[in-house]
Amino acid sequence: MIHADGERGVPQVGIVASRRVGGAVSRNRAKRRLREALMRVELKPDTAYVVVASPDVVTMGFDDLVSELGMAITASGEEENR
């Protein structure tokens, strides 16, 4: 979708961290880590993403988190093209 100013829209991202991730502190940490990791992967313009945190998000290495997130986003784009 091209907007009136001729620029493409920014991607929209929703992050979900349910109680199965842990207590409030763990859920907030998971969301903070995911937000930072999302800044390091390429997201398509005019696309909405929903990221659901797993308990592993709190403890896994940050580089591993960025890598896993990037692979998941790439895989979702491939599914869309089928």
N, CA, C and O atoms as a CHARMM CRD file, in Angstrom:
* protein
*
  328
    1    1 MET  N      0.83800  -1.17800   0.00000 PROA 1      0.00000
    2    1 MET  CA     0.00000   0.00000   0.00000 PROA 1      0.00000
    3    1 MET  C      0.88200   1.24100   0.00000 PROA 1      0.00000
    4    1 MET  O      1.76900   1.37100   0.84300 PROA 1      0.00000
    5    2 ILE  N      0.65100   2.13000  -0.91800 PROA 2      0.00000
    6    2 ILE  CA     1.38900   3.39000  -0.97600 PROA 2      0.00000
    7    2 ILE  C      0.51100   4.46800  -0.34000 PROA 2      0.00000
    8    2 ILE  O     -0.66900   4.60100  -0.66100 PROA 2      0.00000
    9    3 HSD  N      1.09900   5.21100   0.54300 PROA 3      0.00000
   10    3 HSD  CA     0.36200   6.26300   1.24100 PROA 3      0.00000
   11    3 HSD  C      0.38000   7.55000   0.42300 PROA 3      0.00000
   12    3 HSD  O      1.10900   7.65700  -0.56300 PROA 3      0.00000
   13    4 ALA  N     -0.41200   8.50800   0.82900 PROA 4      0.00000
   14    4 ALA  CA    -0.58300   9.76100   0.08800 PROA 4      0.00000
   15    4 ALA  C      0.74700  10.47800  -0.15100 PROA 4      0.00000
   16    4 ALA  O      0.92000  11.13500  -1.17800 PROA 4      0.00000
   17    5 ASP  N      1.67800  10.35500   0.78400 PROA 5      0.00000
   18    5 ASP  CA     2.95200  11.03600   0.61800 PROA 5      0.00000
   19    5 ASP  C      3.91800  10.25400  -0.27300 PROA 5      0.00000
   20    5 ASP  O      5.05500  10.68400  -0.46900 PROA 5      0.00000
   21    6 GLY  N      3.47900   9.09700  -0.82300 PROA 6      0.00000
   22    6 GLY  CA     4.30400   8.30700  -1.72500 PROA 6      0.00000
   23    6 GLY  C      5.22900   7.33300  -1.01600 PROA 6      0.00000
   24    6 GLY  O      5.96300   6.59600  -1.67400 PROA 6      0.00000
   25    7 GLU  N      5.21100   7.31400   0.29200 PROA 7      0.00000
   26    7 GLU  CA     6.08100   6.42600   1.05600 PROA 7      0.00000
   27    7 GLU  C      5.31300   5.20400   1.51200 PROA 7      0.00000
   28    7 GLU  O      4.10100   5.25300   1.71900 PROA 7      0.00000
   29    8 ARG  N      6.02500   4.12600   1.66100 PROA 8      0.00000
   30    8 ARG  CA     5.39700   2.91000   2.15800 PROA 8      0.00000
   31    8 ARG  C      5.24800   3.01000   3.67500 PROA 8      0.00000
   32    8 ARG  O      6.03900   3.67400   4.34400 PROA 8      0.00000
   33    9 GLY  N      4.22300   2.34200   4.20900 PROA 9      0.00000
   34    9 GLY  CA     3.95800   2.38000   5.64200 PROA 9      0.00000
   35    9 GLY  C      4.93600   1.53200   6.42900 PROA 9      0.00000
   36    9 GLY  O      5.52100   0.58400   5.90400 PROA 9      0.00000
   37   10 VAL  N      5.10400   1.87600   7.66900 PROA 10     0.00000
   38   10 VAL  CA     6.00400   1.11200   8.53100 PROA 10     0.00000
   39   10 VAL  C      5.33500  -0.19900   8.94700 PROA 10     0.00000
   40   10 VAL  O      4.10700  -0.28000   8.98700 PROA 10     0.00000
   41   11 PRO  N      6.12400  -1.21700   9.25400 PROA 11     0.00000
   42   11 PRO  CA     5.52900  -2.47000   9.72600 PROA 11     0.00000
   43   11 PRO  C      4.89600  -2.26500  11.09700 PROA 11     0.00000
   44   11 PRO  O      5.35600  -1.44500  11.89200 PROA 11     0.00000
   45   12 GLN  N      3.84900  -3.01200  11.35500 PROA 12     0.00000
   46   12 GLN  CA     3.19600  -2.96600  12.66400 PROA 12     0.00000
   47   12 GLN  C      3.53400  -4.26000  13.39400 PROA 12     0.00000
   48   12 GLN  O      3.49600  -5.34100  12.80700 PROA 12     0.00000
   49   13 VAL  N      3.86600  -4.14200  14.68800 PROA 13     0.00000
   50   13 VAL  CA     4.26400  -5.31000  15.46000 PROA 13     0.00000
   51   13 VAL  C      3.49700  -5.34100  16.77100 PROA 13     0.00000
   52   13 VAL  O      3.41700  -4.34200  17.48600 PROA 13     0.00000
   53   14 GLY  N      2.93400  -6.50800  17.07600 PROA 14     0.00000
   54   14 GLY  CA     2.30900  -6.74700  18.37200 PROA 14     0.00000
   55   14 GLY  C      3.08300  -7.84700  19.07000 PROA 14     0.00000
   56   14 GLY  O      3.43900  -8.84700  18.44600 PROA 14     0.00000
   57   15 ILE  N      3.34800  -7.67700  20.36000 PROA 15     0.00000
   58   15 ILE  CA     4.08200  -8.67300  21.13400 PROA 15     0.00000
   59   15 ILE  C      3.17800  -9.19100  22.23300 PROA 15     0.00000
   60   15 ILE  O      2.58300  -8.41300  22.97900 PROA 15     0.00000
   61   16 VAL  N      3.07500 -10.51600  22.33000 PROA 16     0.00000
   62   16 VAL  CA     2.24900 -11.15900  23.33900 PROA 16     0.00000
   63   16 VAL  C      3.14700 -11.97500  24.25400 PROA 16     0.00000
   64   16 VAL  O      3.93900 -12.79400  23.78700 PROA 16     0.00000
   65   17 ALA  N      3.02600 -11.75300  25.55300 PROA 17     0.00000
   66   17 ALA  CA     3.75900 -12.55000  26.54400 PROA 17     0.00000
   67   17 ALA  C      2.75300 -12.96600  27.60900 PROA 17     0.00000
   68   17 ALA  O      2.39200 -12.18100  28.48600 PROA 17     0.00000
   69   18 SER  N      2.30900 -14.21200  27.51700 PROA 18     0.00000
   70   18 SER  CA     1.29600 -14.69400  28.45400 PROA 18     0.00000
   71   18 SER  C      1.94400 -15.14200  29.76500 PROA 18     0.00000
   72   18 SER  O      3.16500 -15.10400  29.91500 PROA 18     0.00000
   73   19 ARG  N      1.11900 -15.55700  30.68900 PROA 19     0.00000
   74   19 ARG  CA     1.62300 -15.99100  31.99600 PROA 19     0.00000
   75   19 ARG  C      2.50400 -17.22700  31.92300 PROA 19     0.00000
   76   19 ARG  O      3.27100 -17.49700  32.84800 PROA 19     0.00000
   77   20 ARG  N      2.40300 -17.97800  30.84100 PROA 20     0.00000
   78   20 ARG  CA     3.25300 -19.15900  30.75100 PROA 20     0.00000
   79   20 ARG  C      4.72600 -18.78200  30.59100 PROA 20     0.00000
   80   20 ARG  O      5.60400 -19.61800  30.80200 PROA 20     0.00000
   81   21 VAL  N      5.00200 -17.51700  30.21600 PROA 21     0.00000
   82   21 VAL  CA     6.38500 -17.03300  30.15300 PROA 21     0.00000
   83   21 VAL  C      6.94700 -16.88300  31.55900 PROA 21     0.00000
   84   21 VAL  O      8.14800 -17.05800  31.76500 PROA 21     0.00000
   85   22 GLY  N      6.09900 -16.56300  32.52400 PROA 22     0.00000
   86   22 GLY  CA     6.52800 -16.38100  33.90300 PROA 22     0.00000
   87   22 GLY  C      5.75500 -15.26000  34.55700 PROA 22     0.00000
   88   22 GLY  O      4.69800 -14.84600  34.08200 PROA 22     0.00000
   89   23 GLY  N      6.30300 -14.77900  35.65200 PROA 23     0.00000
   90   23 GLY  CA     5.68600 -13.66600  36.36800 PROA 23     0.00000
   91   23 GLY  C      5.83600 -12.36400  35.59100 PROA 23     0.00000
   92   23 GLY  O      6.38300 -12.34200  34.48900 PROA 23     0.00000
   93   24 ALA  N      5.34600 -11.29000  36.18000 PROA 24     0.00000
   94   24 ALA  CA     5.35500  -9.98300  35.50900 PROA 24     0.00000
   95   24 ALA  C      6.76500  -9.54800  35.11100 PROA 24     0.00000
   96   24 ALA  O      6.96100  -8.99000  34.03200 PROA 24     0.00000
   97   25 VAL  N      7.73400  -9.79900  35.96900 PROA 25     0.00000
   98   25 VAL  CA     9.10700  -9.39200  35.66900 PROA 25     0.00000
   99   25 VAL  C      9.61400 -10.14300  34.43700 PROA 25     0.00000
  100   25 VAL  O     10.21800  -9.54200  33.54900 PROA 25     0.00000
  101   26 SER  N      9.37200 -11.44200  34.38300 PROA 26     0.00000
  102   26 SER  CA     9.80900 -12.24600  33.23600 PROA 26     0.00000
  103   26 SER  C      9.07500 -11.84500  31.96000 PROA 26     0.00000
  104   26 SER  O      9.68100 -11.76400  30.89200 PROA 26     0.00000
  105   27 ARG  N      7.77500 -11.59600  32.07000 PROA 27     0.00000
  106   27 ARG  CA     7.01600 -11.18800  30.88600 PROA 27     0.00000
  107   27 ARG  C      7.52000  -9.85600  30.34900 PROA 27     0.00000
  108   27 ARG  O      7.67800  -9.69700  29.13800 PROA 27     0.00000
  109   28 ASN  N      7.77100  -8.91100  31.22300 PROA 28     0.00000
  110   28 ASN  CA     8.27800  -7.60300  30.78400 PROA 28     0.00000
  111   28 ASN  C      9.66800  -7.73000  30.17200 PROA 28     0.00000
  112   28 ASN  O      9.96900  -7.07300  29.17600 PROA 28     0.00000
  113   29 ARG  N     10.51700  -8.57100  30.76200 PROA 29     0.00000
  114   29 ARG  CA    11.85500  -8.77600  30.20800 PROA 29     0.00000
  115   29 ARG  C     11.74900  -9.39700  28.81400 PROA 29     0.00000
  116   29 ARG  O     12.46100  -8.98900  27.89600 PROA 29     0.00000
  117   30 ALA  N     10.86700 -10.37700  28.65500 PROA 30     0.00000
  118   30 ALA  CA    10.67400 -11.02300  27.35600 PROA 30     0.00000
  119   30 ALA  C     10.24600  -9.99200  26.31800 PROA 30     0.00000
  120   30 ALA  O     10.77200  -9.98600  25.20500 PROA 30     0.00000
  121   31 LYS  N      9.31000  -9.12700  26.65900 PROA 31     0.00000
  122   31 LYS  CA     8.84000  -8.11500  25.71600 PROA 31     0.00000
  123   31 LYS  C      9.94100  -7.11900  25.36800 PROA 31     0.00000
  124   31 LYS  O     10.07400  -6.72400  24.21000 PROA 31     0.00000
  125   32 ARG  N     10.73000  -6.71100  26.35800 PROA 32     0.00000
  126   32 ARG  CA    11.84100  -5.78300  26.09100 PROA 32     0.00000
  127   32 ARG  C     12.86800  -6.41500  25.16000 PROA 32     0.00000
  128   32 ARG  O     13.35200  -5.77000  24.22900 PROA 32     0.00000
  129   33 ARG  N     13.20000  -7.68000  25.41300 PROA 33     0.00000
  130   33 ARG  CA    14.18200  -8.38000  24.58400 PROA 33     0.00000
  131   33 ARG  C     13.65900  -8.54500  23.15700 PROA 33     0.00000
  132   33 ARG  O     14.41000  -8.37700  22.19700 PROA 33     0.00000
  133   34 LEU  N     12.37900  -8.87200  23.01600 PROA 34     0.00000
  134   34 LEU  CA    11.80700  -9.03100  21.68000 PROA 34     0.00000
  135   34 LEU  C     11.77000  -7.70500  20.93000 PROA 34     0.00000
  136   34 LEU  O     12.05500  -7.65900  19.73400 PROA 34     0.00000
  137   35 ARG  N     11.41900  -6.62700  21.62500 PROA 35     0.00000
  138   35 ARG  CA    11.40700  -5.31200  20.96100 PROA 35     0.00000
  139   35 ARG  C     12.80300  -4.96900  20.43400 PROA 35     0.00000
  140   35 ARG  O     12.94600  -4.50300  19.30400 PROA 35     0.00000
  141   36 GLU  N     13.82400  -5.20000  21.25200 PROA 36     0.00000
  142   36 GLU  CA    15.19700  -4.90200  20.83100 PROA 36     0.00000
  143   36 GLU  C     15.61600  -5.81600  19.68200 PROA 36     0.00000
  144   36 GLU  O     16.25100  -5.35800  18.73200 PROA 36     0.00000
  145   37 ALA  N     15.27400  -7.08700  19.75600 PROA 37     0.00000
  146   37 ALA  CA    15.62600  -8.02700  18.68700 PROA 37     0.00000
  147   37 ALA  C     14.92800  -7.65300  17.38700 PROA 37     0.00000
  148   37 ALA  O     15.51700  -7.77400  16.31300 PROA 37     0.00000
  149   38 LEU  N     13.68200  -7.20100  17.47000 PROA 38     0.00000
  150   38 LEU  CA    12.94500  -6.80600  16.27100 PROA 38     0.00000
  151   38 LEU  C     13.58800  -5.61000  15.57000 PROA 38     0.00000
  152   38 LEU  O     13.44700  -5.45100  14.35800 PROA 38     0.00000
  153   39 MET  N     14.28700  -4.77700  16.32200 PROA 39     0.00000
  154   39 MET  CA    14.97300  -3.63900  15.71100 PROA 39     0.00000
  155   39 MET  C     16.17500  -4.08900  14.89100 PROA 39     0.00000
  156   39 MET  O     16.70300  -3.32300  14.08500 PROA 39     0.00000
  157   40 ARG  N     16.60800  -5.33400  15.09700 PROA 40     0.00000
  158   40 ARG  CA    17.80800  -5.82600  14.42000 PROA 40     0.00000
  159   40 ARG  C     17.51100  -6.77100  13.26300 PROA 40     0.00000
  160   40 ARG  O     18.43700  -7.29200  12.64100 PROA 40     0.00000
  161   41 VAL  N     16.24900  -6.99800  12.97000 PROA 41     0.00000
  162   41 VAL  CA    15.88000  -7.83300  11.82400 PROA 41     0.00000
  163   41 VAL  C     15.11000  -6.98300  10.81600 PROA 41     0.00000
  164   41 VAL  O     14.53200  -5.95400  11.16400 PROA 41     0.00000
  165   42 GLU  N     15.11500  -7.42700   9.58200 PROA 42     0.00000
  166   42 GLU  CA    14.44100  -6.67300   8.52900 PROA 42     0.00000
  167   42 GLU  C     12.97300  -7.06000   8.47100 PROA 42     0.00000
  168   42 GLU  O     12.63100  -8.22700   8.28200 PROA 42     0.00000
  169   43 LEU  N     12.11200  -6.06600   8.63500 PROA 43     0.00000
  170   43 LEU  CA    10.67100  -6.27300   8.54800 PROA 43     0.00000
  171   43 LEU  C     10.15700  -5.61300   7.28100 PROA 43     0.00000
  172   43 LEU  O     10.63100  -4.54800   6.88700 PROA 43     0.00000
  173   44 LYS  N      9.18400  -6.25300   6.64800 PROA 44     0.00000
  174   44 LYS  CA     8.62500  -5.71200   5.40500 PROA 44     0.00000
  175   44 LYS  C      7.69800  -4.53700   5.70900 PROA 44     0.00000
  176   44 LYS  O      6.94000  -4.58100   6.67700 PROA 44     0.00000
  177   45 PRO  N      7.75500  -3.48600   4.88600 PROA 45     0.00000
  178   45 PRO  CA     6.82100  -2.37000   5.05900 PROA 45     0.00000
  179   45 PRO  C      5.38200  -2.84700   4.83900 PROA 45     0.00000
  180   45 PRO  O      5.14300  -3.83300   4.14100 PROA 45     0.00000
  181   46 ASP  N      4.45300  -2.14900   5.43000 PROA 46     0.00000
  182   46 ASP  CA     3.01900  -2.44200   5.26500 PROA 46     0.00000
  183   46 ASP  C      2.65500  -3.87400   5.65500 PROA 46     0.00000
  184   46 ASP  O      1.75900  -4.47500   5.06300 PROA 46     0.00000
  185   47 THR  N      3.34700  -4.41100   6.64200 PROA 47     0.00000
  186   47 THR  CA     3.08100  -5.76900   7.10900 PROA 47     0.00000
  187   47 THR  C      2.84100  -5.73100   8.60400 PROA 47     0.00000
  188   47 THR  O      3.51900  -5.01100   9.33700 PROA 47     0.00000
  189   48 ALA  N      1.86600  -6.51800   9.05300 PROA 48     0.00000
  190   48 ALA  CA     1.58400  -6.62000  10.48800 PROA 48     0.00000
  191   48 ALA  C      2.14600  -7.94100  10.99400 PROA 48     0.00000
  192   48 ALA  O      1.95100  -8.98600  10.37400 PROA 48     0.00000
  193   49 TYR  N      2.83800  -7.88900  12.11600 PROA 49     0.00000
  194   49 TYR  CA     3.43200  -9.07000  12.73800 PROA 49     0.00000
  195   49 TYR  C      2.88200  -9.21900  14.14300 PROA 49     0.00000
  196   49 TYR  O      2.66200  -8.22800  14.84000 PROA 49     0.00000
  197   50 VAL  N      2.65900 -10.45600  14.55900 PROA 50     0.00000
  198   50 VAL  CA     2.32300 -10.75800  15.94400 PROA 50     0.00000
  199   50 VAL  C      3.37800 -11.73700  16.44300 PROA 50     0.00000
  200   50 VAL  O      3.52700 -12.82900  15.89400 PROA 50     0.00000
  201   51 VAL  N      4.10200 -11.34800  17.47400 PROA 51     0.00000
  202   51 VAL  CA     5.16700 -12.17500  18.02700 PROA 51     0.00000
  203   51 VAL  C      4.70300 -12.68000  19.38600 PROA 51     0.00000
  204   51 VAL  O      4.37900 -11.89200  20.27400 PROA 51     0.00000
  205   52 VAL  N      4.67400 -14.00000  19.54200 PROA 52     0.00000
  206   52 VAL  CA     4.24300 -14.61500  20.79100 PROA 52     0.00000
  207   52 VAL  C      5.48300 -15.13100  21.51000 PROA 52     0.00000
  208   52 VAL  O      6.19800 -15.98600  20.98700 PROA 52     0.00000
  209   53 ALA  N      5.73600 -14.61300  22.70600 PROA 53     0.00000
  210   53 ALA  CA     6.92400 -14.99000  23.47700 PROA 53     0.00000
  211   53 ALA  C      6.76300 -16.38100  24.06800 PROA 53     0.00000
  212   53 ALA  O      5.68800 -16.75800  24.53600 PROA 53     0.00000
  213   54 SER  N      7.84600 -17.12600  24.03700 PROA 54     0.00000
  214   54 SER  CA     7.88800 -18.40300  24.73300 PROA 54     0.00000
  215   54 SER  C      8.75800 -18.20900  25.97200 PROA 54     0.00000
  216   54 SER  O      9.48000 -17.21500  26.06400 PROA 54     0.00000
  217   55 PRO  N      8.70400 -19.13400  26.92100 PROA 55     0.00000
  218   55 PRO  CA     9.54500 -18.99400  28.11900 PROA 55     0.00000
  219   55 PRO  C     11.04000 -18.91500  27.79800 PROA 55     0.00000
  220   55 PRO  O     11.80100 -18.32500  28.56600 PROA 55     0.00000
  221   56 ASP  N     11.46800 -19.49500  26.68500 PROA 56     0.00000
  222   56 ASP  CA    12.88500 -19.47800  26.30600 PROA 56     0.00000
  223   56 ASP  C     13.40000 -18.07700  25.98900 PROA 56     0.00000
  224   56 ASP  O     14.60200 -17.83000  26.08700 PROA 56     0.00000
  225   57 VAL  N     12.52700 -17.17000  25.61800 PROA 57     0.00000
  226   57 VAL  CA    12.94000 -15.81300  25.24000 PROA 57     0.00000
  227   57 VAL  C     13.68400 -15.13100  26.38600 PROA 57     0.00000
  228   57 VAL  O     14.58600 -14.32800  26.14700 PROA 57     0.00000
  229   58 VAL  N     13.31900 -15.44100  27.60600 PROA 58     0.00000
  230   58 VAL  CA    13.92300 -14.78100  28.77600 PROA 58     0.00000
  231   58 VAL  C     15.35600 -15.25000  29.00100 PROA 58     0.00000
  232   58 VAL  O     16.19000 -14.47000  29.46100 PROA 58     0.00000
  233   59 THR  N     15.65900 -16.51400  28.68600 PROA 59     0.00000
  234   59 THR  CA    16.95500 -17.07700  29.05300 PROA 59     0.00000
  235   59 THR  C     17.92200 -17.29400  27.90800 PROA 59     0.00000
  236   59 THR  O     19.12300 -17.41600  28.14600 PROA 59     0.00000
  237   60 MET  N     17.44400 -17.34600  26.67200 PROA 60     0.00000
  238   60 MET  CA    18.35600 -17.63900  25.56100 PROA 60     0.00000
  239   60 MET  C     19.28200 -16.46800  25.29000 PROA 60     0.00000
  240   60 MET  O     18.96000 -15.32600  25.61600 PROA 60     0.00000
  241   61 GLY  N     20.42700 -16.75000  24.69600 PROA 61     0.00000
  242   61 GLY  CA    21.38000 -15.70200  24.34500 PROA 61     0.00000
  243   61 GLY  C     20.74500 -14.71800  23.36800 PROA 61     0.00000
  244   61 GLY  O     19.91700 -15.10100  22.54100 PROA 61     0.00000
  245   62 PHE  N     21.13800 -13.44400  23.46600 PROA 62     0.00000
  246   62 PHE  CA    20.49300 -12.42900  22.64500 PROA 62     0.00000
  247   62 PHE  C     20.75600 -12.65300  21.16200 PROA 62     0.00000
  248   62 PHE  O     19.85200 -12.48600  20.34400 PROA 62     0.00000
  249   63 ASP  N     21.97900 -13.02900  20.80300 PROA 63     0.00000
  250   63 ASP  CA    22.27900 -13.28200  19.39100 PROA 63     0.00000
  251   63 ASP  C     21.44600 -14.44100  18.85800 PROA 63     0.00000
  252   63 ASP  O     21.00200 -14.41600  17.71000 PROA 63     0.00000
  253   64 ASP  N     21.23300 -15.45900  19.69200 PROA 64     0.00000
  254   64 ASP  CA    20.38900 -16.58300  19.30100 PROA 64     0.00000
  255   64 ASP  C     18.94200 -16.11500  19.11100 PROA 64     0.00000
  256   64 ASP  O     18.26100 -16.55800  18.18600 PROA 64     0.00000
  257   65 LEU  N     18.47900 -15.22800  19.98100 PROA 65     0.00000
  258   65 LEU  CA    17.11900 -14.69600  19.88100 PROA 65     0.00000
  259   65 LEU  C     16.93200 -13.94100  18.55800 PROA 65     0.00000
  260   65 LEU  O     15.93500 -14.13300  17.86300 PROA 65     0.00000
  261   66 VAL  N     17.88500 -13.09500  18.22400 PROA 66     0.00000
  262   66 VAL  CA    17.81000 -12.33400  16.97300 PROA 66     0.00000
  263   66 VAL  C     17.80400 -13.29600  15.78000 PROA 66     0.00000
  264   66 VAL  O     17.03900 -13.11300  14.83200 PROA 66     0.00000
  265   67 SER  N     18.65500 -14.31500  15.83300 PROA 67     0.00000
  266   67 SER  CA    18.72900 -15.29100  14.75600 PROA 67     0.00000
  267   67 SER  C     17.41300 -16.06000  14.60100 PROA 67     0.00000
  268   67 SER  O     16.91000 -16.20700  13.48700 PROA 67     0.00000
  269   68 GLU  N     16.86200 -16.54600  15.70000 PROA 68     0.00000
  270   68 GLU  CA    15.59500 -17.28900  15.66700 PROA 68     0.00000
  271   68 GLU  C     14.46000 -16.41900  15.14200 PROA 68     0.00000
  272   68 GLU  O     13.63100 -16.87100  14.35200 PROA 68     0.00000
  273   69 LEU  N     14.43200 -15.17900  15.58700 PROA 69     0.00000
  274   69 LEU  CA    13.38500 -14.25900  15.14600 PROA 69     0.00000
  275   69 LEU  C     13.51000 -13.98400  13.64400 PROA 69     0.00000
  276   69 LEU  O     12.51300 -13.96800  12.92200 PROA 69     0.00000
  277   70 GLY  N     14.73700 -13.77200  13.18800 PROA 70     0.00000
  278   70 GLY  CA    14.96500 -13.54100  11.76300 PROA 70     0.00000
  279   70 GLY  C     14.54500 -14.73000  10.91800 PROA 70     0.00000
  280   70 GLY  O     13.94600 -14.56200   9.85600 PROA 70     0.00000
  281   71 MET  N     14.86200 -15.94400  11.39000 PROA 71     0.00000
  282   71 MET  CA    14.46200 -17.14400  10.64700 PROA 71     0.00000
  283   71 MET  C     12.94600 -17.30300  10.62300 PROA 71     0.00000
  284   71 MET  O     12.37900 -17.70100   9.60500 PROA 71     0.00000
  285   72 ALA  N     12.29000 -16.99700  11.73500 PROA 72     0.00000
  286   72 ALA  CA    10.82800 -17.11500  11.79100 PROA 72     0.00000
  287   72 ALA  C     10.16900 -16.11300  10.84100 PROA 72     0.00000
  288   72 ALA  O      9.18500 -16.44200  10.17800 PROA 72     0.00000
  289   73 ILE  N     10.70100 -14.91100  10.77700 PROA 73     0.00000
  290   73 ILE  CA    10.13300 -13.89400   9.88600 PROA 73     0.00000
  291   73 ILE  C     10.36100 -14.28000   8.44000 PROA 73     0.00000
  292   73 ILE  O      9.46900 -14.11400   7.60900 PROA 73     0.00000
  293   74 THR  N     11.54000 -14.79100   8.12500 PROA 74     0.00000
  294   74 THR  CA    11.82200 -15.25300   6.77700 PROA 74     0.00000
  295   74 THR  C     10.89300 -16.40100   6.38300 PROA 74     0.00000
  296   74 THR  O     10.36000 -16.42700   5.27400 PROA 74     0.00000
  297   75 ALA  N     10.70700 -17.34500   7.30200 PROA 75     0.00000
  298   75 ALA  CA     9.83400 -18.49200   7.02600 PROA 75     0.00000
  299   75 ALA  C      8.39200 -18.04100   6.81800 PROA 75     0.00000
  300   75 ALA  O      7.68900 -18.59700   5.97400 PROA 75     0.00000
  301   76 SER  N      7.94500 -17.04500   7.57100 PROA 76     0.00000
  302   76 SER  CA     6.56800 -16.58100   7.40300 PROA 76     0.00000
  303   76 SER  C      6.38400 -15.91600   6.05000 PROA 76     0.00000
  304   76 SER  O      5.30500 -16.00700   5.46600 PROA 76     0.00000
  305   77 GLY  N      7.40700 -15.25300   5.54100 PROA 77     0.00000
  306   77 GLY  CA     7.34000 -14.64800   4.21100 PROA 77     0.00000
  307   77 GLY  C      7.30100 -15.69000   3.11900 PROA 77     0.00000
  308   77 GLY  O      6.63800 -15.49600   2.10000 PROA 77     0.00000
  309   78 GLU  N      8.00900 -16.80700   3.31700 PROA 78     0.00000
  310   78 GLU  CA     8.00200 -17.88600   2.33900 PROA 78     0.00000
  311   78 GLU  C      6.63300 -18.56300   2.29900 PROA 78     0.00000
  312   78 GLU  O      6.15600 -18.94300   1.22900 PROA 78     0.00000
  313   79 GLU  N      6.01200 -18.71200   3.44600 PROA 79     0.00000
  314   79 GLU  CA     4.66500 -19.32200   3.50100 PROA 79     0.00000
  315   79 GLU  C      3.66900 -18.44300   2.75900 PROA 79     0.00000
  316   79 GLU  O      2.76500 -18.94400   2.09000 PROA 79     0.00000
  317   80 GLU  N      3.83700 -17.14600   2.88100 PROA 80     0.00000
  318   80 GLU  CA     2.92300 -16.19400   2.25500 PROA 80     0.00000
  319   80 GLU  C      3.01000 -16.26300   0.73000 PROA 80     0.00000
  320   80 GLU  O      2.02000 -16.02800   0.03600 PROA 80     0.00000
  321   81 ASN  N      4.19000 -16.58400   0.21600 PROA 81     0.00000
  322   81 ASN  CA     4.40500 -16.61500  -1.24000 PROA 81     0.00000
  323   81 ASN  C      3.90900 -17.91300  -1.89000 PROA 81     0.00000
  324   81 ASN  O      3.88500 -18.00200  -3.11800 PROA 81     0.00000
  325   82 ARG  N      3.52300 -18.89400  -1.12100 PROA 82     0.00000
  326   82 ARG  CA     3.07500 -20.17800  -1.67900 PROA 82     0.00000
  327   82 ARG  C      1.66900 -20.09400  -2.16900 PROA 82     0.00000
  328   82 ARG  O      1.13000 -21.08200  -2.66900 PROA 82     0.00000
